[in-house]
Amino acid sequence: MMTALILNLDNISLTDEQFYQLCQNNQNCQLERTAKGELVIMPPVGGVSGNREADFITDLNIWNRQTKLGKVFSSSTIFRLPNGGDRSPDAAWVKLEKWQVLTLEQQEKFPPICPDFVIELRSKTDALKPLQEKMQEYLNSGLQLGWLINPQQQQIEIYRPNQAVEIISLPATLSGEEVLPGFLLDMTVF
């Protein structure tokens, strides 16, 4: 099994433009940069995780097409988080008014915003602690709602600003609460 490779870049500082160019020059690699400046090389996911991720994005996008409240993004999108880090959630959603404030260049490169909503799906190769740290980076940068779905332990961690992380057993559905009004994610795909 392949796991994420984390490179410590102590004393090596990549500018935002250099990190962007590194990603463009290595498009066959999925790269992220933590708020601490570590470079993370993510392995590809297997079929089960890839299918689950596609189901989540599909459900989110269908809801968004009906409501027209924002923009949905796949795991290929890197967000330049306001409090540091360049991260790629498995699924993300940004409020339309927040997206429209960005320039065309900002939209085309790595958007310098934090999504309002993210889903991270733990695959068999993912260690839990780095995913929890990633979720905390989102919260520190303005995330309104986040779900860390952990099939290995049959539970979900729900992240909200200024609240303790809520850990629940896998429910039949998850609610988008007031962040995604009317959105329900069908969890019976597990």
Secondary structure, 3 states (H helix, E strand, C coil): CCCCEEECCCCCCCCHHHHHHHHHHCCCCEEEECCCCCEEEECCCCHHHHHHHHHHHHHHHHHHHHHCCEEEEECCCCEECCCCCEECCCEEEEEHHHHHCCCHHHHHCCCCCCCCEEEEECCCCCCHHHHHHHHHHHHHCCCCEEEEEEHHHCEEEEECCCCCCEEEECCCEEECCCCCCCCEEEHHHC
